[in-house]
């Protein structure tokens, strides 16, 4: 069971709160607001395009302190890094945030940058570099990221094989309003990795009973109960395992595994009749799930143990027919994937409108290539690769659109050329005439200026000897003009 705990230990690691440098920014700069508008709709390419251009223009003006972006330039710089991070431009985002760290900025700003840099390294599976970035945090830490910093540090300890250190950090986060459920689950996994199974079971039990309303917290609560039930089942505590597994919601993404294990808990306790309930529910679910396949065989087994052999035979026959149909689906999936239909199905417009579109693909008869790939499509690596592929597809579409725009511009240029070319000779003639007049006026101005200079020189030569002798150009003092009237 330790292996199961190891596989599940980092489920909450990716549930870090999104960086919100731009959230709540009341900017008067219209271009910054436009970038935020695109970002809030998850159009990060457009947001980057707008904000990157605005920042470059801001640094190019003569008096940047008069620019409307000036009061929010730090937020804008951080936002660029965040948008690059969301757009999976990890290298550029890391360089942008590292530049902030190396700059002369206030402690809260520097600490936010270090936290974001640590997140980038952790998402790139570089936990040691992430820990080095967290060690850069000191002094005044913004209140809104203190819990996230410790939560990330604990996840890094788990990823680097230091569960005891993770326990020390996570124990202080169990009462957090936003991270309580995740912290308790990770604390249970850390204790399990540290060989403290009894304490791990207690923490997982608490994590499985937290009050939650949002989807992420409900999912981690169900995951806690599933791991707890598996641990108890392995320890032959069948009654406790049943109680833990019963707490998993039927609509939870972990419900299939929970129903399967609940049935095996009843069978292990030789309560075959009770095992029929969860397995009957599970056997009617989506037939592409491995847990459903196992339930289709486990259900007739339970009936056979109850000596209901007729029902068991019917269910075995149904399972055989279902497996035959599923084999045909597998062959169709392989064939369709080989000819490239899988990517076509994934790049449909619906995937941009519905994040669960890859799950709904299984219900489309024209997309058999997706029937058995749900686990693959739900994995983090696949989703990252899928988003990169979708981004490339978007860029390809943009390039096609821009190429059409360039063609249109060329047409406009050709039309303007055809319009202005007959007018150029007359315009050139008028220009030459005006240019000649301008040159004449410049020469006249130069000649007048020279005459003025000569008059001033003559006047100066006339007045200077009189001043040297103490005389006056007006004669005696009595002959000076009077200013009185």
PEDARA-V734741 format. One record per backbone hydrogen bond with DSSP energy under -1.0 kcal/mol. NH is the residue of the N-H (numbers start at 1). CO is the residue of the C=O. E is the energy in kcal/mol with one decimal. If there is no record, write none. Layout:
nh=NH co=CO e=E
nh=NH co=CO e=E
This chain:
nh=5 co=1 e=-2.4
nh=6 co=2 e=-2.5
nh=7 co=3 e=-2.3
nh=8 co=4 e=-1.8
nh=11 co=8 e=-1.8
nh=15 co=12 e=-1.4
nh=25 co=22 e=-1.7
nh=27 co=25 e=-1.1
nh=33 co=29 e=-2.0
nh=34 co=30 e=-1.9
nh=35 co=31 e=-2.1
nh=36 co=32 e=-2.3
nh=37 co=33 e=-2.2
nh=38 co=34 e=-2.0
nh=39 co=35 e=-2.3
nh=40 co=36 e=-2.8
nh=42 co=39 e=-2.2
nh=43 co=38 e=-2.8
nh=47 co=43 e=-1.9
nh=48 co=44 e=-2.8
nh=49 co=45 e=-2.7
nh=50 co=46 e=-2.3
nh=51 co=47 e=-2.7
nh=52 co=48 e=-2.7
nh=53 co=49 e=-1.2
nh=54 co=50 e=-1.9
nh=55 co=51 e=-2.5
nh=56 co=52 e=-2.1
nh=57 co=53 e=-2.2
nh=58 co=54 e=-2.2
nh=59 co=55 e=-2.1
nh=66 co=63 e=-1.9
nh=67 co=64 e=-1.5
nh=70 co=67 e=-1.3
nh=72 co=69 e=-1.5
nh=73 co=70 e=-1.3
nh=76 co=72 e=-2.6
nh=77 co=73 e=-2.6
nh=78 co=74 e=-2.4
nh=79 co=75 e=-2.7
nh=80 co=76 e=-2.3
nh=81 co=77 e=-1.7
nh=82 co=78 e=-2.5
nh=83 co=79 e=-3.2
nh=84 co=80 e=-2.5
nh=85 co=81 e=-2.0
nh=86 co=82 e=-2.9
nh=87 co=83 e=-2.0
nh=88 co=85 e=-1.5
nh=89 co=84 e=-3.7
nh=90 co=88 e=-1.1
nh=93 co=89 e=-2.8
nh=94 co=90 e=-2.6
nh=95 co=91 e=-2.0
nh=96 co=92 e=-2.4
nh=97 co=93 e=-2.2
nh=98 co=94 e=-2.4
nh=99 co=95 e=-2.0
nh=100 co=96 e=-1.2
nh=101 co=97 e=-2.0
nh=102 co=98 e=-2.0
nh=105 co=103 e=-1.4
nh=110 co=106 e=-2.6
nh=111 co=107 e=-2.9
nh=112 co=108 e=-2.0
nh=113 co=109 e=-2.1
nh=114 co=110 e=-2.4
nh=115 co=111 e=-2.2
nh=116 co=112 e=-2.3
nh=117 co=113 e=-2.4
nh=118 co=114 e=-2.3
nh=119 co=115 e=-2.1
nh=120 co=116 e=-2.1
nh=121 co=117 e=-2.2
nh=122 co=118 e=-2.4
nh=123 co=119 e=-2.5
nh=124 co=120 e=-1.5
nh=125 co=122 e=-1.6
nh=126 co=121 e=-2.7
nh=130 co=126 e=-2.0
nh=131 co=127 e=-2.2
nh=132 co=128 e=-2.0
nh=133 co=129 e=-2.0
nh=134 co=130 e=-2.1
nh=135 co=131 e=-1.8
nh=136 co=133 e=-1.1
nh=137 co=134 e=-1.8
nh=145 co=142 e=-1.4
nh=149 co=145 e=-2.3
nh=150 co=146 e=-1.9
nh=151 co=147 e=-2.4
nh=152 co=148 e=-2.5
nh=153 co=149 e=-2.4
nh=154 co=150 e=-2.4
nh=155 co=151 e=-2.0
nh=156 co=152 e=-2.2
nh=157 co=153 e=-2.2
nh=158 co=154 e=-2.1
nh=159 co=155 e=-2.2
nh=160 co=156 e=-1.6
nh=161 co=158 e=-1.1
nh=162 co=157 e=-3.3
nh=166 co=162 e=-1.8
nh=167 co=163 e=-2.3
nh=168 co=164 e=-1.7
nh=169 co=165 e=-1.5
nh=170 co=166 e=-2.8
nh=171 co=167 e=-2.0
nh=173 co=170 e=-1.5
nh=176 co=173 e=-1.8
nh=180 co=176 e=-1.2
nh=183 co=179 e=-3.2
nh=184 co=180 e=-2.4
nh=185 co=181 e=-2.1
nh=186 co=182 e=-2.7
nh=187 co=183 e=-2.4
nh=188 co=184 e=-2.4
nh=189 co=185 e=-2.1
nh=190 co=186 e=-2.7
nh=191 co=187 e=-2.6
nh=192 co=188 e=-2.1
nh=193 co=189 e=-2.5
nh=194 co=190 e=-1.7
nh=195 co=192 e=-1.4
nh=196 co=191 e=-2.7
nh=200 co=196 e=-2.1
nh=201 co=197 e=-2.6
nh=202 co=198 e=-1.8
nh=203 co=199 e=-2.3
nh=204 co=200 e=-2.6
nh=205 co=201 e=-2.1
nh=206 co=202 e=-1.9
nh=207 co=203 e=-2.7
nh=208 co=204 e=-1.9
nh=209 co=206 e=-1.4
nh=218 co=214 e=-2.2
nh=219 co=215 e=-2.4
nh=220 co=216 e=-2.2
nh=221 co=217 e=-1.9
nh=222 co=218 e=-2.3
nh=223 co=219 e=-2.3
nh=224 co=220 e=-2.1
nh=225 co=221 e=-2.0
nh=226 co=222 e=-2.2
nh=227 co=223 e=-2.6
nh=228 co=224 e=-2.6
nh=229 co=225 e=-2.7
nh=230 co=226 e=-2.2
nh=231 co=227 e=-2.3
nh=232 co=228 e=-2.5
nh=233 co=229 e=-2.4
nh=234 co=230 e=-2.2
nh=235 co=231 e=-1.5
nh=236 co=233 e=-1.4
nh=237 co=232 e=-3.0
nh=238 co=236 e=-1.2
nh=241 co=237 e=-2.5
nh=242 co=238 e=-2.2
nh=243 co=239 e=-1.9
nh=244 co=240 e=-2.3
nh=245 co=241 e=-2.7
nh=246 co=242 e=-2.0
nh=248 co=245 e=-1.3
nh=252 co=249 e=-1.4
nh=255 co=252 e=-1.7
nh=258 co=254 e=-1.9
nh=259 co=255 e=-3.0
nh=260 co=256 e=-2.1
nh=261 co=257 e=-2.4
nh=262 co=258 e=-2.5
nh=263 co=259 e=-2.1
nh=264 co=260 e=-1.9
nh=265 co=261 e=-2.2
nh=266 co=262 e=-1.8
nh=267 co=263 e=-2.3
nh=268 co=264 e=-2.7
nh=269 co=265 e=-1.2
nh=270 co=267 e=-2.1
nh=271 co=266 e=-3.6
nh=275 co=271 e=-1.4
nh=277 co=274 e=-1.1
nh=279 co=275 e=-1.6
nh=280 co=276 e=-2.3
nh=281 co=277 e=-1.8
nh=282 co=278 e=-2.3
nh=283 co=279 e=-2.6
nh=285 co=282 e=-1.8
nh=289 co=286 e=-1.5
nh=293 co=289 e=-1.8
nh=294 co=290 e=-2.1
nh=295 co=291 e=-2.1
nh=296 co=292 e=-2.1
nh=297 co=293 e=-1.0
nh=298 co=294 e=-2.4
nh=299 co=295 e=-2.7
nh=301 co=297 e=-1.2
nh=302 co=298 e=-2.2
nh=303 co=299 e=-1.9
nh=304 co=300 e=-2.4
nh=305 co=301 e=-1.8
nh=306 co=302 e=-1.0
nh=307 co=304 e=-1.4
nh=308 co=303 e=-2.8
nh=309 co=307 e=-1.0
nh=312 co=308 e=-1.9
nh=313 co=309 e=-2.6
nh=314 co=310 e=-2.2
nh=315 co=311 e=-2.3
nh=316 co=312 e=-2.4
nh=317 co=313 e=-2.4
nh=318 co=314 e=-2.3
nh=319 co=315 e=-2.3
nh=320 co=316 e=-2.2
nh=321 co=317 e=-2.2
nh=322 co=318 e=-2.6
nh=323 co=319 e=-2.8
nh=324 co=320 e=-2.1
nh=325 co=321 e=-2.3
nh=326 co=322 e=-2.5
nh=327 co=323 e=-2.1
nh=328 co=324 e=-1.6
nh=329 co=325 e=-1.9
nh=330 co=326 e=-2.5
nh=331 co=327 e=-2.4
nh=332 co=328 e=-2.5
nh=333 co=329 e=-2.8
nh=334 co=330 e=-2.5
nh=335 co=331 e=-2.3
nh=336 co=332 e=-2.6
nh=337 co=333 e=-2.5
nh=338 co=334 e=-2.0
nh=339 co=335 e=-1.3
nh=340 co=337 e=-1.3
nh=341 co=336 e=-2.2
nh=344 co=340 e=-1.1
nh=345 co=341 e=-2.3
nh=346 co=342 e=-1.8
nh=347 co=343 e=-1.7
nh=351 co=348 e=-1.4
nh=352 co=349 e=-1.4
nh=354 co=350 e=-2.4
nh=357 co=354 e=-1.5
nh=360 co=356 e=-1.8
nh=361 co=357 e=-1.5
nh=362 co=359 e=-1.2
nh=363 co=360 e=-1.8
nh=364 co=361 e=-1.8
nh=367 co=364 e=-1.7
nh=370 co=367 e=-1.5
nh=371 co=368 e=-1.4
nh=373 co=370 e=-1.1
nh=377 co=373 e=-3.2
nh=378 co=374 e=-1.9
nh=379 co=376 e=-1.2
nh=383 co=379 e=-2.3
nh=384 co=380 e=-2.5
nh=385 co=381 e=-2.5
nh=386 co=382 e=-3.2
nh=387 co=383 e=-2.6
nh=388 co=384 e=-2.2
nh=389 co=385 e=-2.4
nh=390 co=386 e=-2.9
nh=391 co=387 e=-2.6
nh=392 co=388 e=-2.4
nh=393 co=389 e=-2.4
nh=394 co=390 e=-2.6
nh=395 co=391 e=-2.7
nh=396 co=392 e=-2.5
nh=397 co=393 e=-2.3
nh=398 co=394 e=-2.6
nh=399 co=395 e=-2.8
nh=400 co=396 e=-2.2
nh=401 co=397 e=-2.5
nh=402 co=398 e=-3.2
nh=403 co=399 e=-2.4
nh=404 co=400 e=-2.1
nh=405 co=401 e=-2.2
nh=406 co=402 e=-2.6
nh=407 co=403 e=-2.2
nh=408 co=404 e=-2.3
nh=409 co=405 e=-2.6
nh=410 co=406 e=-2.5
nh=411 co=407 e=-2.0
nh=412 co=408 e=-2.4
nh=413 co=409 e=-2.8
nh=414 co=410 e=-2.4
nh=415 co=411 e=-2.4
nh=416 co=412 e=-2.6
nh=417 co=413 e=-2.5
nh=418 co=414 e=-2.4
nh=419 co=415 e=-1.7
nh=420 co=416 e=-2.9
nh=421 co=417 e=-2.2
nh=424 co=420 e=-1.1
nh=427 co=423 e=-2.3
nh=428 co=424 e=-3.2
nh=429 co=425 e=-2.3
nh=430 co=426 e=-2.6
nh=431 co=427 e=-2.3
nh=432 co=428 e=-2.5
nh=433 co=429 e=-2.1
nh=434 co=430 e=-2.7
nh=435 co=431 e=-2.9
nh=436 co=432 e=-2.3
nh=437 co=433 e=-2.3
nh=438 co=434 e=-2.6
nh=439 co=435 e=-2.5
nh=440 co=436 e=-2.3
nh=441 co=437 e=-2.6
nh=442 co=438 e=-2.1
nh=443 co=439 e=-2.2
nh=444 co=440 e=-2.7
nh=445 co=441 e=-2.5
nh=446 co=442 e=-2.4
nh=447 co=443 e=-2.4
nh=448 co=444 e=-2.6
nh=449 co=445 e=-2.4
nh=450 co=446 e=-2.0
nh=451 co=447 e=-2.0
nh=452 co=448 e=-2.2
nh=453 co=449 e=-2.2
nh=454 co=450 e=-2.1
nh=455 co=451 e=-2.3
nh=456 co=452 e=-2.1
nh=457 co=453 e=-2.1
nh=458 co=454 e=-2.3
nh=459 co=455 e=-2.2
nh=460 co=456 e=-2.2
nh=461 co=457 e=-2.2
nh=462 co=458 e=-1.7
nh=463 co=459 e=-2.1
nh=464 co=460 e=-2.2
nh=467 co=463 e=-1.8
nh=468 co=464 e=-1.9
nh=469 co=465 e=-1.5
nh=470 co=467 e=-1.0
nh=471 co=466 e=-2.4
nh=475 co=472 e=-1.8
nh=479 co=476 e=-1.1
nh=480 co=477 e=-1.3
